[in-house]
Amino acid sequence: MQDTRPSGAPVRTKIDAFIPRHTNRVARHAVRAPGTGQNCRSLSPAVTILFLVPFAHAIDAEIHYEDSGGDGPVVLLGHEFLMDRTMFASQQAALTPEYRIVTWDARGHGRTRDKGLPFTYWTSARDVLTVLDQLGVRRSVIGGTSQGGFTALRTALLAPDRVAALILISTEAHEPSTLELTNARRFLDKWYENGPRRALAEHLAEWLIGDDAWYRAVWVKRWLARDHHATEVAAGCLLGRDSVLDRLSEITCPALVIHPTNSGISRANARELAARLPAARYLEIEGARQTVNMTHPGEVNTAILNFLRALPRLPATSAR
């Protein structure tokens, strides 16, 4: 049967109650109903589920995000380099429904669609504001792991009135060191060679994730399927980032800095980040890897909840 809907018109389904209204593309996937832990496909095995995938429209990109919905204060989280919004599944489960959790895919990652053009973390900060604008959220907690933290800091500098607090995990304010640049270039050169890619991806998974074989296998599979150009452009952003160290005194909102001691970020840089932020708490998690929110979710979630609950009253919101 011919589809007579206008271009971009939403497809309504029986599971609309589970889906934020801020959507503009259709995808075929199983979805998890917020707060139920139940996969919606299992609700009716005879029915193919279509749901609307939410995107926020930037000038030259469509930024994919996921919104838990609900009435709680908004906490927006950005992911690690080479990963995507799904790395925050444990935080979504632990923080909702008390908080409304929004996760998003940066350019060159996940389901976000962009033109493959060079960008910076200042661009990413504007993408964060675009997502908040689409959700109708004036002010929220902004956080992230590694590059998600780089973006969160720049969001607070671009629009301090939009940022109620920061959650900064495995991150820093420095520009990349000469050693980081050298190692990264060597890594990327090997990444594009056919032979060692799997071994290199498995090594990266062990370094980022640690002992969890299931998580490692999931991410190795995703990395091997990544578009080379998207990786190169995203790496250019990572390695070309500027320092915001001298501007940290401008960020006066409360901040939580979580540093895993086996992170690629040095302890000295993490401590300097916390010391220079006027209102920061600092927590080290001994022996944890870069993706500490995945590998040590109990400790991270407890720290985040304690931090959020101690903040001055945050504005409640509703998913429209």
Wavefront OBJ file of the C-alpha trace (Angstrom):
o trace
v 0.000 0.000 0.000
v 1.314 3.429 -0.930
v 2.408 5.649 1.954
v 0.519 8.924 1.575
v 1.945 10.605 4.643
v 3.813 13.888 4.091
v 7.583 13.549 4.124
v 8.812 13.401 7.714
v 5.360 12.734 9.183
v 5.568 10.548 12.301
v 4.555 6.911 12.243
v 2.339 6.193 15.243
v 2.611 2.826 16.944
v 1.112 1.041 19.916
v 4.282 1.698 21.895
v 4.213 5.495 21.516
v 3.893 5.784 25.288
v 7.473 4.574 25.563
v 8.896 7.001 23.004
v 9.748 10.700 23.430
v 7.825 12.920 21.034
v 10.991 14.647 19.811
v 11.548 12.315 16.874
v 11.887 12.602 13.130
v 13.168 9.354 11.637
v 11.921 5.763 11.636
v 14.012 2.703 12.447
v 13.259 -0.988 12.925
v 14.645 -2.137 16.252
v 13.723 -3.747 19.518
v 13.367 -1.093 22.195
v 13.500 -1.184 25.955
v 10.564 0.392 27.708
v 11.932 2.943 30.198
v 11.590 1.754 33.758
v 10.456 -1.769 32.857
v 13.689 -3.498 31.870
v 11.525 -5.259 29.277
v 12.249 -5.389 25.576
v 9.202 -4.069 23.745
v 9.538 -6.660 20.963
v 8.719 -9.355 23.500
v 5.395 -7.694 24.341
v 3.890 -8.957 21.073
v 6.059 -11.450 19.188
v 3.706 -11.462 16.184
v 4.140 -7.729 15.608
v 7.121 -6.014 14.014
v 7.864 -2.924 16.075
v 8.553 0.358 14.309
v 9.649 3.238 16.467
v 10.803 6.763 15.817
v 14.503 7.455 16.227
v 15.103 10.932 17.673
v 17.468 13.364 16.015
v 18.266 16.998 16.763
v 18.988 19.084 13.679
v 22.257 20.999 13.697
v 23.211 23.069 10.643
v 25.285 20.280 9.086
v 24.375 17.176 11.104
v 21.541 15.179 12.607
v 22.486 14.428 16.211
v 21.054 11.163 17.485
v 20.002 11.002 21.124
v 17.994 8.856 23.500
v 15.720 10.359 26.133
v 14.500 8.292 29.090
v 11.584 10.685 29.512
v 9.916 11.451 32.808
v 9.585 14.463 35.077
v 13.007 14.443 36.736
v 15.824 16.936 36.243
v 17.728 16.337 33.005
v 21.190 14.758 33.042
v 22.805 14.687 29.575
v 25.794 12.349 29.098
v 28.359 12.213 26.262
v 30.428 9.154 25.403
v 34.065 8.150 25.021
v 35.972 8.364 21.708
v 35.148 5.360 19.450
v 32.130 4.444 21.584
v 28.516 5.650 21.594
v 25.611 6.568 23.844
v 24.971 2.908 24.789
v 27.993 2.957 27.098
v 25.755 4.681 29.666
v 23.218 1.851 29.969
v 24.129 1.276 33.627
v 23.679 4.956 34.437
v 20.310 5.054 32.665
v 19.127 2.101 34.725
v 20.385 3.503 38.034
v 19.395 7.157 37.664
v 15.899 6.849 36.207
v 13.155 7.646 37.044
v 14.568 10.041 39.650
v 16.404 11.811 36.832
v 15.632 12.170 33.153
v 18.681 10.762 31.335
v 19.575 11.933 27.841
v 22.467 10.249 26.024
v 23.692 11.241 22.581
v 26.035 10.186 19.780
v 28.806 12.616 18.855
v 29.714 13.316 15.242
v 31.491 10.384 13.655
v 29.933 7.966 16.158
v 26.824 5.858 16.630
v 23.731 6.845 14.657
v 24.502 10.538 14.328
v 24.535 11.586 10.678
v 27.018 14.200 9.528
v 28.852 15.149 6.350
v 32.245 13.871 7.456
v 33.657 17.370 7.766
v 36.274 18.405 10.353
v 34.851 19.580 13.668
v 36.008 20.490 17.170
v 34.698 19.911 20.659
v 33.316 23.441 20.501
v 31.167 22.169 17.622
v 30.134 19.255 19.826
v 29.220 21.667 22.628
v 26.890 23.468 20.235
v 25.418 20.079 19.316
v 24.639 19.538 23.005
v 22.788 22.848 23.098
v 20.900 21.837 19.951
v 19.725 18.637 21.650
v 18.624 20.564 24.739
v 16.787 23.084 22.568
v 14.912 20.317 20.757
v 13.918 18.787 24.087
v 12.765 22.166 25.361
v 15.221 21.954 28.264
v 16.565 25.274 29.438
v 19.050 24.037 32.053
v 20.518 20.632 32.835
v 23.405 18.680 34.290
v 25.968 17.958 31.558
v 28.515 15.175 31.777
v 30.547 12.609 29.954
v 33.485 10.274 29.739
v 36.766 11.356 28.107
v 35.718 13.296 24.973
v 32.246 13.609 26.505
v 33.944 15.487 29.331
v 35.888 17.656 26.868
v 32.539 18.609 25.353
v 30.866 19.181 28.725
v 33.561 21.668 29.775
v 33.161 23.606 26.541
v 29.382 23.605 26.887
v 29.754 25.194 30.324
v 32.054 27.848 28.843
v 29.773 28.548 25.866
v 26.508 28.681 27.795
v 27.035 28.794 31.566
v 23.379 29.622 32.154
v 22.381 26.294 30.551
v 24.619 24.113 32.751
v 23.489 23.399 36.313
v 26.390 21.064 37.127
v 29.086 18.929 35.490
v 29.897 15.214 35.749
v 33.416 14.669 34.390
v 34.699 11.095 34.064
v 38.163 10.084 32.791
v 38.733 13.534 31.365
v 40.981 16.591 31.480
v 41.241 20.214 30.357
v 44.697 19.966 28.749
v 45.586 19.823 25.078
v 47.083 16.484 23.950
v 50.694 15.879 24.885
v 53.405 15.104 22.342
v 53.404 11.493 23.555
v 49.637 11.221 23.087
v 49.902 12.592 19.555
v 52.712 10.182 18.638
v 50.976 7.127 20.083
v 47.639 8.046 18.520
v 49.132 8.482 15.068
v 50.851 5.103 15.348
v 47.592 3.522 16.496
v 45.565 5.019 13.641
v 48.122 3.993 11.026
v 47.870 0.398 12.240
v 44.070 0.640 12.508
v 43.758 1.102 8.757
v 45.952 -1.857 7.857
v 43.954 -4.994 7.100
v 46.148 -7.455 8.988
v 46.403 -6.194 12.561
v 43.013 -4.494 12.863
v 41.306 -7.251 14.849
v 44.275 -7.726 17.157
v 44.495 -3.961 17.596
v 40.773 -3.679 18.326
v 41.022 -6.460 20.897
v 43.986 -4.727 22.518
v 42.039 -1.448 22.622
v 39.059 -3.219 24.187
v 41.230 -4.732 26.896
v 42.798 -1.344 27.644
v 39.502 0.570 27.690
v 37.227 -2.027 29.256
v 39.379 -4.504 31.147
v 38.313 -8.041 32.045
v 34.677 -8.033 30.903
v 34.822 -10.385 27.892
v 31.208 -9.747 26.854
v 31.647 -5.967 26.676
v 34.966 -6.394 24.891
v 33.419 -8.625 22.216
v 30.548 -6.190 21.639
v 32.847 -3.244 21.079
v 35.418 -5.103 18.969
v 32.615 -6.061 16.574
v 31.436 -2.453 16.363
v 34.918 -1.051 15.845
v 35.719 -3.450 13.015
v 32.583 -2.243 11.220
v 33.391 1.461 11.638
v 33.806 3.756 8.671
v 37.495 4.669 8.288
v 36.820 8.265 7.292
v 34.533 8.856 10.274
v 37.250 7.540 12.586
v 39.877 9.768 10.978
v 37.719 12.901 11.316
v 36.776 12.115 14.928
v 40.446 11.461 15.729
v 41.333 14.823 14.203
v 38.962 16.462 16.664
v 40.426 14.505 19.593
v 44.049 15.204 18.728
v 43.508 18.796 17.657
v 41.697 19.882 20.801
v 42.737 23.094 22.515
v 43.443 23.519 26.209
v 40.749 25.115 28.369
v 42.863 24.875 31.509
v 43.219 28.638 31.889
v 39.459 29.136 31.594
v 38.341 26.671 34.261
v 37.936 29.459 36.817
v 35.022 30.717 34.691
v 33.060 27.518 35.378
v 31.407 28.172 38.724
v 28.746 25.459 38.728
v 29.229 22.365 40.925
v 31.321 19.618 39.320
v 32.067 15.976 40.058
v 35.411 14.720 38.722
v 35.775 10.914 38.690
v 39.208 9.550 37.828
v 39.969 5.841 37.289
v 43.631 5.315 38.076
v 44.201 3.114 34.990
v 42.799 5.769 32.681
v 44.605 7.197 29.680
v 44.258 10.544 31.456
v 47.036 11.113 33.959
v 46.241 11.428 37.639
v 48.070 14.768 37.694
v 45.878 16.183 34.926
v 42.673 14.921 36.534
v 43.635 16.405 39.886
v 44.536 19.700 38.252
v 41.138 19.771 36.562
v 39.409 19.333 39.906
v 41.682 21.835 41.654
v 41.074 24.565 39.091
v 37.311 24.186 38.980
v 35.950 26.472 41.717
v 33.301 24.030 42.998
v 34.538 20.516 42.249
v 34.439 17.229 44.130
v 37.125 14.694 43.239
v 36.918 10.903 43.395
v 39.554 8.358 42.388
v 38.596 4.753 41.686
v 41.688 2.645 42.178
v 42.564 0.162 39.451
v 39.649 1.111 37.190
v 40.016 1.591 33.444
v 39.037 4.447 31.156
v 35.405 3.314 30.831
v 34.930 3.190 34.585
v 31.206 3.923 34.293
v 30.879 0.554 32.514
v 33.400 -1.505 34.486
v 32.616 -0.119 37.966
v 28.981 1.004 37.644
v 28.159 0.570 41.327
v 30.827 2.982 42.530
v 30.208 5.463 39.723
v 26.421 5.440 40.084
v 26.614 5.898 43.846
v 28.978 8.845 43.422
v 26.755 10.441 40.780
v 23.569 9.999 42.802
v 25.155 11.425 45.951
v 26.426 14.388 43.934
v 23.101 15.064 42.217
v 21.073 14.768 45.407
v 23.326 17.299 47.139
v 22.819 19.940 44.445
v 20.518 22.906 44.911
v 17.058 22.048 43.640
v 17.171 21.338 39.917
v 14.228 22.204 37.661
v 11.913 19.271 36.985
v 10.964 18.597 33.389
v 8.485 16.557 31.421
v 9.032 14.763 28.133
v 6.590 16.375 25.767
l 1 2 3 4 5 6 7 8 9 10 11 12 13 14 15 16 17 18 19 20 21 22 23 24 25 26 27 28 29 30 31 32 33 34 35 36 37 38 39 40 41 42 43 44 45 46 47 48 49 50 51 52 53 54 55 56 57 58 59 60 61 62 63 64 65 66 67 68 69 70 71 72 73 74 75 76 77 78 79 80 81 82 83 84 85 86 87 88 89 90 91 92 93 94 95 96 97 98 99 100 101 102 103 104 105 106 107 108 109 110 111 112 113 114 115 116 117 118 119 120 121 122 123 124 125 126 127 128 129 130 131 132 133 134 135 136 137 138 139 140 141 142 143 144 145 146 147 148 149 150 151 152 153 154 155 156 157 158 159 160 161 162 163 164 165 166 167 168 169 170 171 172 173 174 175 176 177 178 179 180 181 182 183 184 185 186 187 188 189 190 191 192 193 194 195 196 197 198 199 200 201 202 203 204 205 206 207 208 209 210 211 212 213 214 215 216 217 218 219 220 221 222 223 224 225 226 227 228 229 230 231 232 233 234 235 236 237 238 239 240 241 242 243 244 245 246 247 248 249 250 251 252 253 254 255 256 257 258 259 260 261 262 263 264 265 266 267 268 269 270 271 272 273 274 275 276 277 278 279 280 281 282 283 284 285 286 287 288 289 290 291 292 293 294 295 296 297 298 299 300 301 302 303 304 305 306 307 308 309 310 311 312 313 314 315 316 317 318 319 320
